[in-house]
């Protein structure tokens, strides 16, 4: 299997069966991503060096306005899209196999986790994975240690409180917090 065919498979939301060709491809691609991530996290890197390594990880040019403070973790990389002016703070973990898109001007707080794969419920099929993308709109702020589960979209200008677990879509310009995250109020602004 090649990268384009794999991305077409997961971006269509099709099951990755444990032990299948797609599953084996994913594990092989993870080794490449882990090597690049290790380079990002191995000692001091300038902002330019981090962006160059992120470009290698994602397979596309990362805009010069993007800032990532290592350590940073991603197990796939090739299904991660970072908009202009994105800031990702230290210790974030991105499981981007199912697709992560972060819109322009968004801020991702310390230790946040974005996940895009669910395992099969049947114990006999637990190695199966169902991809579902995470989409972060423009000018979103994820507080420290926020978790976003597969298939969630966070609208433009939304704020996710520190430690929140986001299990449902968040409307634009809405503040959510808690476990699971619930709407607290409107931001009062338009992104």
N, C-alpha and C positions, 0 to 999 in steps of 0.2 A: 504494500500500500504506500502511496505517496502522500505528502502533506496536503495537497489540494483536495484529494479524494477524502482524506480523513476529516479535514475541515468542513467539506460539504456534508459529510455524514453527521458530525456532531452539530453543526449549525442548523441542520434540518431537524434536530431533536431526536435522532434515531438512537436506539439502544446500542450501547457498547457491550457486547456479550463477553463475559469472562472467558479468556483463552482464545478469543477470536483474532482474526488478522488485525482488526482495528485496535483491539486491546493490546496486542503485541506491539503495534506501531506506537501507541500512546506511551508504553513503557520505554521503548527505545528513544523516542523524542524527549522523554523526561530526563534521560541521562545527559543529553546535550544541554537542556535547560539548566540542570543542576550544576553542570560544569561552569556555565556562564554566570549563574547566581553565585557560585563559590568565588569567582573572580570579582564580582561586585562587592562581596562581603569580606574579602581577604585584605585587610589593612586599609589604609586611607586611600581614597580615590577622589580626584577633583570632580566637580560637577560635570565637566565636559567628559571625563573618563566614564563616569556613571552613565551618562546619556549614550555614549558610544556603545557601552556594554548592553544597555537596555535596547538599543537599536539592533544589536546582534541577537539578543534574546527574542525580541518580537518579530524580527525579520522585516522591519520597516523603520524608516527614519523617525526618531523621537525628536520633537520640536525643541529648539534651544531654550524655550521658556519653561520646560518641564524640570522640576526639581524633585529628586528622590534622596532621602537620607537613609543610608544603609544602617543596619542590615535590612535587606529586602528579600522576600522569598516568593518564587513562582515555580510551579512544577511542570509547566508546559511552555509558556511564553508566546507561542505563535498565534494565540487567540486572544491577545491582550492589546487593546487600543487605548492610547493615552492622548487626550486632547491637549490643546495649547494651554499653558499656564497651570497645569496640574501640579499639585504639591502632595507628595506622599511622605509621611513622617516615618520615623524609625520603627522597625520590627513588624512591618505589615506582611501578611501572608495571603497570596493570591493563588487560588486554584482555578486557573483560567482555561482549562481544557474545553469547557462548555461555552466559553466566550465572556470576556469582561470588557466593557466599554466605559471609559470615564470621560465625561464631557469637559469642555473648556472651563478653566478657572475653578475646578473642584479641589477640595482639601480633604485628604484622607489622614485621620488621626493615628497617633502611636498605636501599634499593636492591633490594628484592625484586620479582620479576616473576611475575605470575599470567596465564597465557594460556588461551584457551578456543576457539581456532579452529585447525584443521589445514588446510593446503592440499592439493589433489589431487596424487597421486603422478605421474600421467600428465602429461608436460610439455605436452601439448596441452590439458589441463584444469587447469593449475596455478592458474588464477584461481578455481576452485571451492573452496569452504571447507566443512568439516564441523564444526559446533559441538558442543562437549562441555563441560559445566559443571565448574567447580572448586568444591568444597565444603570449607570449613574449619570444623571443629567448634568447640565451646566451649572456652575457655581453652587454645587452641593457641598455641605460640610458634614463629614462623618467624624464624630467625636472619638476620643481614644477608646480602643478596645471594642469598637462596634463590630458586630458580625452580621453579614448579609448572606442569606441562604440562596440556593439555586432558584432561578426564575423570577427574581425580584427586580423591579424597576423603581428607581428613586427619581422623582421629578425635579426639574430645574429649581434651584434656589432652596431646596429642602434642607433641613438640619436633622441629623440623627444624633441623639444624645449619647454621651459616653457610656459604654457598657451595654448598649441596646442590642437586642437580637431582632433583626428585621426579617420577618417571615412573610410579609405581604407588601404589595406595591405601596409606595408613599407618594401622595399627590404633590404637585409642584407647590413650593412656598409653604410647606407644612413642617412643623417641628414634631418629631416623634421621639419617644424615650421608653425605656422599660424592657422587660422580658416577659412575653414578646412585646415588641415595640408597638406603642399605641399613639395616636395623634394627641398632642398636648395643646397646640394652638397653631394659628396661622403666623407666619413670620412677619406679616405686615409689609412685606416688600414684594416686588415682582422681579424675578431674575431675568 
